[in-house]
Amino acid sequence: MYAAHKAAGGMTSIYRQIGIGSQWIFNQVLQDQLGLSSNQAMWSYTVKGTGGKKRTLSLDGRIDLADVKNRQSRTRIADWMKDVAQEIGLPKTTLAKIKGVVFETRQGYKSKDSKRQNADIANASKSYAHLYIPVILLFSTQIDGDVAQRYRENLWLLLTGTIDGTPTESAYTFCHQVIGYDLADFFRRYSPRIKTEIETVLRALLTP
């Protein structure tokens, strides 16, 4: 019973750490492929909380067109943003003011946590207020259909972890065709090492 209890919490932590690791990899890809600094590849904003205290909230990645110095990369991203606007129904007048995109990355979205959804919708509002299109990028295909629909209704672009699909549908097609890095191939190459590390931790957790 002790081993089962310990393993249950530990497995949840492993799942979370896979998501965090994937987030770091994606952010580094933005920096390496687009010539962004760590500050340029991140985005945060400040809100007033209870009692007037300020809180800083951050998303996992950012592409500001003005920061992308390579002309071909900048043109490729700008063209993709036009496709995104059409995909989510963003008016042309709004797109004309948009200066880039911000990303919230997840390993997957297995729950229907309304608190998390409300926070994401608030992030979307702040993103548009700062002239960025918000994008949820999933490294897997794990997301409930109702949750996905709610995000789309609130003008999030949703990129899921499919190998096939367009750059406005698939996270890996987007990374390959728009960013210029084959992220799917990265995970294929490192899969044995990642699995070995996870199995080592799981064996330790399951040992009474």
Summary of the structure (lengths in Angstrom):
residues: 208
radius of gyration: 18.3
end to end distance: 8.6
largest distance: 61.5
contacts: 607
relative contact order: 0.13
helix: 57%
strand: 18%
